């Protein structure tokens, strides 16, 4: 059996190990964005396995390069790995998204992994805005996100997790999700999160876990501290979007803004996150929040 590579090893996001001819898939994608006059260009692109970007897009402004990450298999089975690395050079602005929901299937005795590593240089920005992630019952997954920011870099990232497929009556009553998120500013830890959720455990019902909900969403914005009016607007719009169903919170701690939602609907979670993004993006990125067409298909 192939041993899964250590996601904490140097250059783990871009250097695939030697792979024997067997069924587990390793897919890597490395992207590099640079500023060219008034335009951000995708100057470096390398992939291994079924993970790629078709072409850079400019639906809003030449200064912002949109890249849609495509995983042709459509889902991740037990033992597969996805590794994504993106770099934004000085003054570049990259917007990374996906064309549809990510599906993580039953483990079948093997752990699946996803490593995302983003590096943002001075006065540059990366937005990580994938569509929702669906964890099928029995999935065993590790998500490891590492964000490296220069002194005046900005980052805005969103995640929507759906536990089980509620539309078909499937619950996440067995399986496991382990998460690690580290945000560094000038090489020093700025924000650290880690957790483990086990399907069918008390965590799924506990107020310290999912509180009985099947969908959770988070949006993290890092840059300059925002005025109180931004926080008030976030809370007001989220309350309207949820209709009082589910739980919502927004907190600012110095240069980090955190928005979270718990509920039973991925559609409501998406609406809450989009509205939070629409409030925060102009303030943080100095660009209006133009919703990509890919999110409506």
PECOR-V389724 format. One record per residue. N is the residue number from 1. RES is the residue in one letter. PHI is phi in whole degrees, -180 to 180 (999 if undefined). NEAR is the number of other C-alpha atoms within 12 Angstrom. Layout:
N,RES,PHI,NEAR + N,RES,PHI,NEAR
This chain:
1,X,999,12 + 2,X,-71,19 + 3,X,-79,18 + 4,X,-67,27 + 5,X,-66,28 + 6,X,-68,20 + 7,X,-68,30 + 8,X,-95,21 + 9,X,-73,14 + 10,X,-57,12 + 11,X,59,20 + 12,X,-63,29 + 13,X,-79,38 + 14,X,-128,31 + 15,X,-111,25 + 16,X,-72,29 + 17,X,-77,22 + 18,X,-65,14 + 19,X,-111,19 + 20,X,-74,13 + 21,X,-79,10 + 22,X,-148,12 + 23,X,-81,16 + 24,X,-68,26 + 25,X,-107,34 + 26,X,-114,41 + 27,X,-128,38 + 28,X,-126,37 + 29,X,-143,39 + 30,X,-125,37 + 31,X,-127,42 + 32,X,-132,34 + 33,X,-112,38 + 34,X,-136,34 + 35,X,-85,28 + 36,X,-130,19 + 37,X,66,12 + 38,X,-94,15 + 39,X,-120,24 + 40,X,-93,34 + 41,X,-117,34 + 42,X,-82,36 + 43,X,-96,23 + 44,X,-138,21 + 45,X,-150,27 + 46,X,-142,26 + 47,X,-139,28 + 48,X,-136,26 + 49,X,81,25 + 50,X,-82,26 + 51,X,-155,31 + 52,X,-161,31 + 53,X,-116,31 + 54,X,-72,22 + 55,X,-166,19 + 56,X,-71,29 + 57,X,-126,27 + 58,X,-135,23 + 59,X,-78,18 + 60,X,-129,18 + 61,X,-164,21 + 62,X,-59,24 + 63,X,-71,30 + 64,X,-116,37 + 65,X,-97,38 + 66,X,-93,40 + 67,X,-131,38 + 68,X,-98,33 + 69,X,-85,40 + 70,X,-115,31 + 71,X,-118,32 + 72,X,-55,19 + 73,X,-61,20 + 74,X,84,20 + 75,X,-162,27 + 76,X,-117,39 + 77,X,-98,32 + 78,X,-56,33 + 79,X,97,32 + 80,X,-77,38 + 81,X,-133,44 + 82,X,-120,49 + 83,X,-131,44 + 84,X,-126,47 + 85,X,-129,40 + 86,X,-137,44 + 87,X,-125,44 + 88,X,-114,42 + 89,X,-74,31 + 90,X,-52,29 + 91,X,70,31 + 92,X,-78,39 + 93,X,-138,45 + 94,X,-116,48 + 95,X,-118,48 + 96,X,-111,42 + 97,X,-146,36 + 98,X,-132,34 + 99,X,-80,28 + 100,X,-168,24 + 101,X,-67,30 + 102,X,-88,30 + 103,X,-117,30 + 104,X,-115,43 + 105,X,-86,34 + 106,X,-55,30 + 107,X,-70,27 + 108,X,54,22 + 109,X,86,18 + 110,X,-125,29 + 111,X,-85,33 + 112,X,-101,41 + 113,X,-137,41 + 114,X,-136,43 + 115,X,-115,39 + 116,X,-121,40 + 117,X,-129,39 + 118,X,-119,44 + 119,X,-122,41 + 120,X,-125,43 + 121,X,-83,34 + 122,X,-57,27 + 123,X,58,26 + 124,X,-103,39 + 125,X,-150,47 + 126,X,-131,51 + 127,X,-112,43 + 128,X,-111,39 + 129,X,-130,39 + 130,X,-74,36 + 131,X,-76,36 + 132,X,-65,33 + 133,X,-111,38 + 134,X,-107,39 + 135,X,-99,45 + 136,X,-69,37 + 137,X,-58,32 + 138,X,93,32 + 139,X,-69,40 + 140,X,-132,37 + 141,X,-132,43 + 142,X,-118,37 + 143,X,-110,36 + 144,X,-128,34 + 145,X,-114,36 + 146,X,-130,38 + 147,X,-117,43 + 148,X,-114,36 + 149,X,-117,36 + 150,X,-76,32 + 151,X,-60,25 + 152,X,-111,23 + 153,X,-80,38 + 154,X,-129,46 + 155,X,-142,49 + 156,X,-140,47 + 157,X,-135,42 + 158,X,-131,39 + 159,X,-147,39 + 160,X,-123,39 + 161,X,-113,41 + 162,X,-115,40 + 163,X,-95,46 + 164,X,82,36 + 165,X,-115,26 + 166,X,-64,22 + 167,X,-63,15 + 168,X,-104,9 + 169,X,81,13 + 170,X,-89,19 + 171,X,-105,27 + 172,X,-93,37 + 173,X,-98,28 + 174,X,-153,25 + 175,X,134,34 + 176,X,-157,37 + 177,X,-128,38 + 178,X,-117,26 + 179,X,-128,26 + 180,X,-137,26 + 181,X,-133,29 + 182,X,-131,27 + 183,X,-115,37 + 184,X,-110,28 + 185,X,-120,28 + 186,X,55,18 + 187,X,83,18 + 188,X,-107,15 + 189,X,-60,17 + 190,X,-106,24 + 191,X,-147,27 + 192,X,-129,20 + 193,X,-138,20 + 194,X,-155,18 + 195,X,-168,20 + 196,X,-142,22 + 197,X,-118,34 + 198,X,-114,27 + 199,X,-58,31 + 200,X,81,23 + 201,X,-86,20 + 202,X,-64,17 + 203,X,-58,23 + 204,X,-68,30 + 205,X,-107,20 + 206,X,-70,14 + 207,X,-61,13 + 208,X,-86,15 + 209,X,-116,22 + 210,X,-92,33 + 211,X,56,22 + 212,X,86,26 + 213,X,-88,31 + 214,X,-111,41 + 215,X,-132,38 + 216,X,-132,41 + 217,X,-141,44 + 218,X,-138,37 + 219,X,-131,41 + 220,X,-122,40 + 221,X,-120,44 + 222,X,-128,42 + 223,X,177,38 + 224,X,-88,25 + 225,X,-63,22 + 226,X,-96,28 + 227,X,-69,20 + 228,X,-56,16 + 229,X,-64,15 + 230,X,-66,27 + 231,X,-62,27 + 232,X,-64,20 + 233,X,-66,22 + 234,X,-57,35 + 235,X,-67,31 + 236,X,-65,22 + 237,X,-70,28 + 238,X,-65,35 + 239,X,-61,26 + 240,X,-69,19 + 241,X,-70,27 + 242,X,-80,28 + 243,X,62,17 + 244,X,80,18 + 245,X,-102,19 + 246,X,93,29 + 247,X,-128,32 + 248,X,-139,33 + 249,X,-150,28 + 250,X,-139,32 + 251,X,-139,25 + 252,X,-117,28 + 253,X,-127,21 + 254,X,57,17 + 255,X,-91,26 + 256,X,-114,30 + 257,X,-114,38 + 258,X,-118,36 + 259,X,-123,40 + 260,X,-134,34 + 261,X,-143,43 + 262,X,-126,39 + 263,X,-169,34 + 264,X,-118,30 + 265,X,-125,31 + 266,X,-68,34 + 267,X,-67,27 + 268,X,-66,31 + 269,X,-59,41 + 270,X,-63,40 + 271,X,-62,29 + 272,X,-63,43 + 273,X,-67,47 + 274,X,-65,37 + 275,X,-67,31 + 276,X,-64,44 + 277,X,-63,41 + 278,X,-66,29 + 279,X,-79,35 + 280,X,-80,44 + 281,X,-61,37 + 282,X,-61,19 + 283,X,-72,27 + 284,X,-93,35 + 285,X,-103,34 + 286,X,61,21 + 287,X,-136,23 + 288,X,-65,18 + 289,X,-86,25 + 290,X,-94,22 + 291,X,-68,24 + 292,X,-63,26 + 293,X,-62,17 + 294,X,-61,23 + 295,X,-74,21 + 296,X,-103,13 + 297,X,-104,11
